[in-house]
Amino acid sequence: MRPVDKPDQQDNQTGSSIPGEPEFLVVGRLGKPHGIQGEIVMDVFTDFPERLKSGISVWVGPQYKEIKITNKRPHSRGMLLSFEGYQHREEVSALRNRLVYVRTVNLPQLEEGEYYHHQVLGMQVVDEEGGTLGSIVRIHETGANDVYVVQGESGTELLIPAIESVILAIDLEHHQLQVRLLPGLLPDE
């Protein structure tokens, strides 16, 4: 289970065949301009930086302004981007501190058993007998596996490791995750 990319905080209902899936996903944040030729530093938030290349469109800022990438190159912690229509430092500086998005419909297909974070967040979690445990409110990324934070109706949180012995089924259509609760996973055990 390898969720990747971070969902935008808004719950947009368009742009996807899966109900409740957001239209845009955050892939980075623009930082300061670099040099005088219109380049800008971007902190990368995606596991797929290779898809950000010359000729593709991204959407920038809260208004989701569509901008075409004209050049990309590596830069210390992230990358340097150039955009169509932004040839000078002063022009590109207007984009500083803006989030960069891609459209959900343009995401690459994942391998079997891999899911994007936005597909898992908000899922209803049920046990083997169908009893409701709550819904996934956060995902902690650890070195070995992700951990889903499930919040019950009473507000209590349950930590579910995203491993095969615990995750029995993921139903994207019904937005439901079925789990096997191993000893020690419930707070009162």
Contacts in CASP RR format, 6 or more apart in sequence:
PFRMAT RR
TARGET T0000
AUTHOR 0000-0000-0000
METHOD contacts of the structure
MODEL  1
MRPVDKPDQQDNQTGSSIPGEPEFLVVGRLGKPHGIQGEIVMDVFTDFPE
RLKSGISVWVGPQYKEIKITNKRPHSRGMLLSFEGYQHREEVSALRNRLV
YVRTVNLPQLEEGEYYHHQVLGMQVVDEEGGTLGSIVRIHETGANDVYVV
QGESGTELLIPAIESVILAIDLEHHQLQVRLLPGLLPDE
1 113 0 8 1.000
1 114 0 8 1.000
1 115 0 8 1.000
1 145 0 8 1.000
1 146 0 8 1.000
1 162 0 8 1.000
1 163 0 8 1.000
1 167 0 8 1.000
2 110 0 8 1.000
2 113 0 8 1.000
2 114 0 8 1.000
2 115 0 8 1.000
2 146 0 8 1.000
3 114 0 8 1.000
3 115 0 8 1.000
3 116 0 8 1.000
3 117 0 8 1.000
3 119 0 8 1.000
3 120 0 8 1.000
3 139 0 8 1.000
3 146 0 8 1.000
3 162 0 8 1.000
4 46 0 8 1.000
4 47 0 8 1.000
4 48 0 8 1.000
4 110 0 8 1.000
4 114 0 8 1.000
4 116 0 8 1.000
4 117 0 8 1.000
5 25 0 8 1.000
5 26 0 8 1.000
5 27 0 8 1.000
5 45 0 8 1.000
5 46 0 8 1.000
5 47 0 8 1.000
5 48 0 8 1.000
5 107 0 8 1.000
5 116 0 8 1.000
5 117 0 8 1.000
5 118 0 8 1.000
6 25 0 8 1.000
6 26 0 8 1.000
6 45 0 8 1.000
6 46 0 8 1.000
6 117 0 8 1.000
6 118 0 8 1.000
7 22 0 8 1.000
7 25 0 8 1.000
7 26 0 8 1.000
7 116 0 8 1.000
7 117 0 8 1.000
7 118 0 8 1.000
7 121 0 8 1.000
8 22 0 8 1.000
8 23 0 8 1.000
8 24 0 8 1.000
8 25 0 8 1.000
8 26 0 8 1.000
8 99 0 8 1.000
8 101 0 8 1.000
10 22 0 8 1.000
10 24 0 8 1.000
11 20 0 8 1.000
11 22 0 8 1.000
12 22 0 8 1.000
12 23 0 8 1.000
12 24 0 8 1.000
13 19 0 8 1.000
13 20 0 8 1.000
13 23 0 8 1.000
14 23 0 8 1.000
15 21 0 8 1.000
15 23 0 8 1.000
15 103 0 8 1.000
15 104 0 8 1.000
15 105 0 8 1.000
16 22 0 8 1.000
16 23 0 8 1.000
16 104 0 8 1.000
16 105 0 8 1.000
18 119 0 8 1.000
18 172 0 8 1.000
18 173 0 8 1.000
19 175 0 8 1.000
20 175 0 8 1.000
21 104 0 8 1.000
21 118 0 8 1.000
21 119 0 8 1.000
22 104 0 8 1.000
22 118 0 8 1.000
23 103 0 8 1.000
23 104 0 8 1.000
23 105 0 8 1.000
24 59 0 8 1.000
24 64 0 8 1.000
24 101 0 8 1.000
24 102 0 8 1.000
24 103 0 8 1.000
24 104 0 8 1.000
25 46 0 8 1.000
25 101 0 8 1.000
25 102 0 8 1.000
25 103 0 8 1.000
25 104 0 8 1.000
25 107 0 8 1.000
25 116 0 8 1.000
25 118 0 8 1.000
26 45 0 8 1.000
26 99 0 8 1.000
26 100 0 8 1.000
26 101 0 8 1.000
27 44 0 8 1.000
27 45 0 8 1.000
27 46 0 8 1.000
27 48 0 8 1.000
27 49 0 8 1.000
27 52 0 8 1.000
27 58 0 8 1.000
27 100 0 8 1.000
27 101 0 8 1.000
27 102 0 8 1.000
28 42 0 8 1.000
28 43 0 8 1.000
28 44 0 8 1.000
28 45 0 8 1.000
28 46 0 8 1.000
28 99 0 8 1.000
28 100 0 8 1.000
29 42 0 8 1.000
29 43 0 8 1.000
29 45 0 8 1.000
29 97 0 8 1.000
29 98 0 8 1.000
29 99 0 8 1.000
29 100 0 8 1.000
30 40 0 8 1.000
30 41 0 8 1.000
30 42 0 8 1.000
30 60 0 8 1.000
30 81 0 8 1.000
30 95 0 8 1.000
30 96 0 8 1.000
30 97 0 8 1.000
30 98 0 8 1.000
30 99 0 8 1.000
30 100 0 8 1.000
31 40 0 8 1.000
31 41 0 8 1.000
31 42 0 8 1.000
31 43 0 8 1.000
31 96 0 8 1.000
31 97 0 8 1.000
32 40 0 8 1.000
32 41 0 8 1.000
32 93 0 8 1.000
32 96 0 8 1.000
33 39 0 8 1.000
33 40 0 8 1.000
33 41 0 8 1.000
33 89 0 8 1.000
33 92 0 8 1.000
33 93 0 8 1.000
33 96 0 8 1.000
34 40 0 8 1.000
34 41 0 8 1.000
34 75 0 8 1.000
34 80 0 8 1.000
35 89 0 8 1.000
36 88 0 8 1.000
36 89 0 8 1.000
37 82 0 8 1.000
37 87 0 8 1.000
37 88 0 8 1.000
37 89 0 8 1.000
38 82 0 8 1.000
38 83 0 8 1.000
38 86 0 8 1.000
38 87 0 8 1.000
38 88 0 8 1.000
38 89 0 8 1.000
38 91 0 8 1.000
38 92 0 8 1.000
39 71 0 8 1.000
39 80 0 8 1.000
39 81 0 8 1.000
39 82 0 8 1.000
39 92 0 8 1.000
40 80 0 8 1.000
40 81 0 8 1.000
40 82 0 8 1.000
40 83 0 8 1.000
40 86 0 8 1.000
40 92 0 8 1.000
40 93 0 8 1.000
40 95 0 8 1.000
40 96 0 8 1.000
41 75 0 8 1.000
41 78 0 8 1.000
41 79 0 8 1.000
41 80 0 8 1.000
42 78 0 8 1.000
42 79 0 8 1.000
42 80 0 8 1.000
42 81 0 8 1.000
42 100 0 8 1.000
43 77 0 8 1.000
43 78 0 8 1.000
44 77 0 8 1.000
44 78 0 8 1.000
44 79 0 8 1.000
46 52 0 8 1.000
46 102 0 8 1.000
48 108 0 8 1.000
49 78 0 8 1.000
49 79 0 8 1.000
51 102 0 8 1.000
51 108 0 8 1.000
52 58 0 8 1.000
52 69 0 8 1.000
52 72 0 8 1.000
52 79 0 8 1.000
52 81 0 8 1.000
52 102 0 8 1.000
53 69 0 8 1.000
53 72 0 8 1.000
54 69 0 8 1.000
54 70 0 8 1.000
54 71 0 8 1.000
54 72 0 8 1.000
55 68 0 8 1.000
55 69 0 8 1.000
55 70 0 8 1.000
56 68 0 8 1.000
56 69 0 8 1.000
57 66 0 8 1.000
57 67 0 8 1.000
57 68 0 8 1.000
57 69 0 8 1.000
58 66 0 8 1.000
58 67 0 8 1.000
58 69 0 8 1.000
58 100 0 8 1.000
58 101 0 8 1.000
58 102 0 8 1.000
59 65 0 8 1.000
59 66 0 8 1.000
59 67 0 8 1.000
59 100 0 8 1.000
59 101 0 8 1.000
59 102 0 8 1.000
59 103 0 8 1.000
60 67 0 8 1.000
60 95 0 8 1.000
60 98 0 8 1.000
60 99 0 8 1.000
60 100 0 8 1.000
60 101 0 8 1.000
61 95 0 8 1.000
61 98 0 8 1.000
61 99 0 8 1.000
61 100 0 8 1.000
61 101 0 8 1.000
62 98 0 8 1.000
62 99 0 8 1.000
64 101 0 8 1.000
67 83 0 8 1.000
67 84 0 8 1.000
67 86 0 8 1.000
68 83 0 8 1.000
68 84 0 8 1.000
69 81 0 8 1.000
69 82 0 8 1.000
69 83 0 8 1.000
69 84 0 8 1.000
70 82 0 8 1.000
70 83 0 8 1.000
70 84 0 8 1.000
71 80 0 8 1.000
71 81 0 8 1.000
71 82 0 8 1.000
72 79 0 8 1.000
72 80 0 8 1.000
72 81 0 8 1.000
72 82 0 8 1.000
73 79 0 8 1.000
73 80 0 8 1.000
74 80 0 8 1.000
82 92 0 8 1.000
83 92 0 8 1.000
83 95 0 8 1.000
85 91 0 8 1.000
86 92 0 8 1.000
86 95 0 8 1.000
104 118 0 8 1.000
107 116 0 8 1.000
110 116 0 8 1.000
113 170 0 8 1.000
115 170 0 8 1.000
115 172 0 8 1.000
117 139 0 8 1.000
119 172 0 8 1.000
120 136 0 8 1.000
120 139 0 8 1.000
120 148 0 8 1.000
120 170 0 8 1.000
120 177 0 8 1.000
121 136 0 8 1.000
121 137 0 8 1.000
121 138 0 8 1.000
121 139 0 8 1.000
122 135 0 8 1.000
122 136 0 8 1.000
122 137 0 8 1.000
122 175 0 8 1.000
123 135 0 8 1.000
123 136 0 8 1.000
123 170 0 8 1.000
123 175 0 8 1.000
123 176 0 8 1.000
123 177 0 8 1.000
124 132 0 8 1.000
124 134 0 8 1.000
124 135 0 8 1.000
124 175 0 8 1.000
124 176 0 8 1.000
124 177 0 8 1.000
125 132 0 8 1.000
125 133 0 8 1.000
125 134 0 8 1.000
125 135 0 8 1.000
125 136 0 8 1.000
125 148 0 8 1.000
125 150 0 8 1.000
125 158 0 8 1.000
125 160 0 8 1.000
125 176 0 8 1.000
125 177 0 8 1.000
125 178 0 8 1.000
125 179 0 8 1.000
126 132 0 8 1.000
126 133 0 8 1.000
126 176 0 8 1.000
126 177 0 8 1.000
126 178 0 8 1.000
126 179 0 8 1.000
127 133 0 8 1.000
127 178 0 8 1.000
127 179 0 8 1.000
127 180 0 8 1.000
127 181 0 8 1.000
128 168 0 8 1.000
128 178 0 8 1.000
128 179 0 8 1.000
128 180 0 8 1.000
128 181 0 8 1.000
130 178 0 8 1.000
132 153 0 8 1.000
133 150 0 8 1.000
133 152 0 8 1.000
133 158 0 8 1.000
133 179 0 8 1.000
134 150 0 8 1.000
134 151 0 8 1.000
134 152 0 8 1.000
134 153 0 8 1.000
134 158 0 8 1.000
135 150 0 8 1.000
135 151 0 8 1.000
135 152 0 8 1.000
136 148 0 8 1.000
136 149 0 8 1.000
136 150 0 8 1.000
136 177 0 8 1.000
137 149 0 8 1.000
137 150 0 8 1.000
137 151 0 8 1.000
137 157 0 8 1.000
138 148 0 8 1.000
138 149 0 8 1.000
139 146 0 8 1.000
139 147 0 8 1.000
139 148 0 8 1.000
139 149 0 8 1.000
140 146 0 8 1.000
140 147 0 8 1.000
140 149 0 8 1.000
140 159 0 8 1.000
145 161 0 8 1.000
145 162 0 8 1.000
145 163 0 8 1.000
146 161 0 8 1.000
146 162 0 8 1.000
147 159 0 8 1.000
147 160 0 8 1.000
147 161 0 8 1.000
147 162 0 8 1.000
148 159 0 8 1.000
148 160 0 8 1.000
148 161 0 8 1.000
148 162 0 8 1.000
148 177 0 8 1.000
149 157 0 8 1.000
149 158 0 8 1.000
149 159 0 8 1.000
149 160 0 8 1.000
150 157 0 8 1.000
150 158 0 8 1.000
150 159 0 8 1.000
150 160 0 8 1.000
151 157 0 8 1.000
151 158 0 8 1.000
152 158 0 8 1.000
156 187 0 8 1.000
158 185 0 8 1.000
158 186 0 8 1.000
158 187 0 8 1.000
159 185 0 8 1.000
160 166 0 8 1.000
160 167 0 8 1.000
160 179 0 8 1.000
160 185 0 8 1.000
165 180 0 8 1.000
165 182 0 8 1.000
166 179 0 8 1.000
166 180 0 8 1.000
166 181 0 8 1.000
166 182 0 8 1.000
166 185 0 8 1.000
167 177 0 8 1.000
167 178 0 8 1.000
167 179 0 8 1.000
168 178 0 8 1.000
168 179 0 8 1.000
168 180 0 8 1.000
169 177 0 8 1.000
169 178 0 8 1.000
170 176 0 8 1.000
170 177 0 8 1.000
170 178 0 8 1.000
171 177 0 8 1.000
171 178 0 8 1.000
183 189 0 8 1.000
END
